[in-house]
Amino acid sequence: MMNIQADTLYTMDDRKRLLRINEPDGGQAPALFIGITSAGPCSFYHEQLPSSLIEKLGYETGFPLDIPKLIRSVETFKPVKSVWMGLAYAFPEKCGQWHPNVQLIDPHHTFQLAEHFPDFIELPYEKMPVAAYVIEDSAVAVCCSARVSTQGAEASLYTAPDFRGRGYAAEAVKCWQHHVKESGRIPIYSTSWDNVASQNVARKLGLLQFGVDFSITTSS
């Protein structure tokens, strides 16, 4: 699962070196991405990292991670811009039926995004499937595919501020993951370490944590 997630999050070269964030206008991939599972860490490195640094980092990516040491090592290459850590979840075989108010947003129904998510109107072309909890022809919670690969799709979840805490987001996720599975891909849900609201959605859905993600991104 962690290899599928990494391949979904980032584009890679033939050596499995990181190139870009896997989005149409994807930015710079991290210098180092580590997926930690019960089987141990799985590490990926940016293609610009010198082989000597990759070898050095390989000795430093054991568990438990020594994050300050990893940062110091990466900074011998370029200044560190950000550090990210989060939880990665898989979906159970059955996630339950979603609320009748949830529907797929296809290119003919983007008007339903206009009130609360006007910046998302172009998303159905790039982020399908796009599932939304709709009230009176207006989407109040949206789940779409942030990044897609041949094997997986990573969820991206948004709820309009006035409609948070009502369970609408979880209902949209149920619909999204169903249609991802129908496409032959594996749905993946991940969240930052401090995003309690997103973790609550994962708990409501009974998602199965399969790992922890950690990355260090340098200045370009």
Beta strands, then each sheet from edge to edge (+ up, - down):
strand 1: 10-12
strand 2: 18-21
strand 3: 32-37
strand 4: 40-45
strand 5: 80-90
strand 6: 102-104
strand 7: 131-135
strand 8: 138-148
strand 9: 152-159
strand 10: 186-192
strand 11: 208-218
sheet 1: 1+ 2-
sheet 2: 4+ 3- 11+ 5- 10+ 9+ 8- 7+ 6-
end
